[in-house]
Amino acid sequence: MANVLNWLHGKKTYLVVAVTFVAGGLTACGVEIPEWVWALLAAAGLGSLRAGVGRADAADAADAAASGTGGPGTGGPSEGPASGGAAASGAEAAHR
């Protein structure tokens, strides 16, 4: 099982896309795909997307820590007013 999970690392989104493409093709050919299959594919796609975003956030935080520029929300040099930096407007600060 661990070998399968290691092999799937980084490939889950592509796997969901391929299965969705096949299911769409079968639907176009007249094969009835149950509604729950589409719901599962949507959930799997969103789950793999969220995992990718989490990895990107972790990599950004590690890069910021290594360079000493601060991370997201610290008002570091890479942040503008809309991203929670020190220059946020009063309306944005009040909304947080």
Phi, psi and omega in degrees: 000320180296325178296321179295315179296321177296321180293324181285345182302120180086358183243358186297317180297317180295323178296316178297319178298316181296316180295320178296319178298316179295316180297321177295320177296319177296320177298319179295332179273002176099002178280131181278117177261126181300149182299327182293335178294318179295321178296318178295319178295320178295316179296318179295320178295315179293324177296317179289327176296315180296322178297320178294320177295319178298320178294322179293320177297318180295320179293321177296318179295321179293320178296318180295320179294322181290326182269349178076020182265359182090164181254187179300137177085003181261000181077023181294175186296340182273359185255139175255187182300324184282346185259012176094013179288180184294339184268020181295143180291166180300321180294320179291321180292323179290332182285335182288000000 
